Amino acid sequence: MKKFAVALVCTIAAVGFVMADEFTAQITKVEGSKITFFKTEKGKKADDAKEMTATVSDKATIVKGKFDKDAKKVVPGDPIEGGLKAEAFANASADKAVNVTLTTDDKGVVTQIMQAGGKGGAAAGKAAGKAAGKAAGKKGKAALPGND
């Protein structure tokens, strides 16, 4: 019976560890502790991304990403002053998407937002705008005022 209990605890711990996720995304809207984003996947067009929402933990770290030459990858850098209230996030839209790497816990709550270099760029905004337009059924136009 003890072996079964130990195996059960190890299995549950392993499954919980696997459920946490890290992925790239384009944030298009921030409302309090809720973010709206398009999850981007390597090798797939941003136009095919689906709009998603998630809650950001009140203990989440919100940082700028920096490239670590030794590790050859982007790692968390300096904290972003103001967190989700910072200008880049406050002004996020389909046309001004913010490129980030999101880390979530096993419940899907965002525990870290790492902003990619730059401010999202025109290509990121255009791709997010097309995806938002498709979600709204508007032939690739962003669902924004004036695009009727």
C-alpha positions in Angstrom: 0.0 0.0 0.0 2.9 2.4 0.8 4.4 1.8 -2.6 1.1 2.6 -4.3 0.8 5.9 -2.3 4.3 6.9 -3.2 3.7 6.1 -6.9 0.5 8.1 -6.8 2.2 11.2 -5.3 5.0 11.0 -7.9 2.5 10.6 -10.8 0.4 13.6 -9.6 3.6 15.7 -9.2 4.8 14.8 -12.7 1.4 15.5 -14.3 1.2 18.9 -12.5 4.7 19.8 -13.7 3.8 18.9 -17.3 0.7 21.0 -17.3 2.5 24.3 -16.7 3.3 25.9 -20.1 5.5 28.5 -21.7 4.6 29.9 -25.2 4.9 32.9 -27.4 1.9 35.2 -27.8 0.7 38.6 -29.1 -1.2 40.5 -26.4 -4.0 42.6 -28.0 -5.9 43.7 -24.9 -5.4 44.2 -21.2 -8.4 44.6 -18.8 -7.3 44.6 -15.2 -5.8 41.2 -14.6 -7.3 39.7 -17.8 -5.3 39.6 -21.0 -6.5 38.8 -24.5 -3.9 37.3 -26.8 -3.2 35.2 -29.9 -1.0 32.2 -29.1 1.7 32.0 -31.8 3.3 28.7 -32.7 6.5 28.0 -34.5 6.0 27.0 -38.2 2.3 28.2 -38.2 0.9 31.4 -39.6 -0.2 34.0 -37.1 -3.3 34.4 -39.2 -4.4 30.9 -38.1 -4.0 31.8 -34.4 -7.2 31.8 -32.2 -8.0 34.5 -29.8 -7.6 33.5 -26.2 -7.9 35.0 -22.7 -6.2 34.3 -19.4 -6.0 35.7 -15.9 -2.6 37.1 -14.8 -1.6 36.2 -11.2 -1.3 39.2 -8.8 2.2 37.8 -8.1 3.2 37.5 -11.8 6.5 38.8 -12.9 6.4 41.2 -15.8 9.8 41.7 -17.4 11.7 42.6 -20.5 13.3 39.7 -22.3 17.1 39.9 -22.9 19.2 37.6 -25.1 21.7 35.5 -23.1 24.7 34.8 -25.4 25.9 31.9 -23.2 22.6 30.2 -23.0 21.7 31.2 -26.6 18.1 32.1 -25.7 16.0 34.9 -24.3 15.9 35.1 -20.6 14.0 37.3 -18.1 15.6 40.8 -17.8 14.6 43.9 -15.9 11.1 44.3 -14.5 8.7 46.5 -16.6 7.8 49.6 -14.5 4.1 49.7 -14.0 3.5 46.0 -14.9 0.3 45.5 -17.0 -0.4 49.3 -16.6 2.8 50.1 -18.5 2.2 52.1 -21.8 2.9 49.1 -24.1 0.3 46.9 -22.5 -2.2 49.7 -21.8 -2.1 50.7 -25.5 -2.2 47.0 -26.8 -4.6 46.5 -29.7 -5.0 44.3 -32.8 -2.9 46.9 -34.6 -0.3 47.3 -31.8 0.1 43.8 -30.4 2.7 43.2 -27.8 5.0 40.2 -28.5 5.6 38.2 -25.3 6.5 34.9 -23.9 3.8 33.8 -21.4 4.4 31.3 -18.6 1.3 29.7 -17.0 0.8 27.4 -14.1 -1.1 24.1 -14.1 -4.4 26.0 -13.8 -3.7 28.2 -16.9 -3.0 31.4 -14.8 -0.2 33.5 -16.2 2.7 33.6 -13.8 5.2 35.5 -16.0 5.0 37.8 -19.0 8.3 38.4 -20.8 8.1 41.1 -23.4 10.1 40.5 -26.5 12.5 43.0 -27.9 10.9 46.0 -29.7 7.3 47.0 -29.4 5.6 44.3 -31.4 6.3 45.9 -34.8 4.1 46.4 -37.8 4.2 42.8 -38.9 3.0 41.6 -35.4 0.2 44.1 -35.4 -0.8 43.3 -38.9 -0.9 39.5 -38.2 -2.8 40.0 -35.0 -5.2 42.4 -36.8 -5.9 39.8 -39.5 -6.5 37.1 -36.9 -8.8 39.4 -35.0 -10.6 40.3 -38.2 -11.1 36.6 -39.0 -12.4 36.0 -35.5 -15.0 38.8 -36.1 -15.8 37.4 -39.6 -14.4 40.4 -41.5 -12.2 39.1 -44.3 -8.8 39.9 -42.7 -9.7 43.3 -41.5 -9.2 44.1 -37.8 -12.5 44.5 -35.9 -11.9 48.2 -35.2 -14.0 51.2 -35.7 -13.9 52.4 -39.4 -13.2 48.9 -40.8 -16.9 48.1 -41.5 
